[in-house]
Amino acid sequence: MTLDTQMTLDLLQELLMALRANDADGYKSWLALGIEEIGREVAGW
């Protein structure tokens, strides 16, 4: 499993845990981090 795949799976797991805990702030922070990471990959950083 590549590092990118592992990071994506870890992020999704954290998002699901925040949703299950009904933690809106946690969900928003992890979502923002995920969007930032996706942006870096698209930009080639």
Order of alpha helices (4+ residues) and beta strands (2+ residues): alpha-alpha
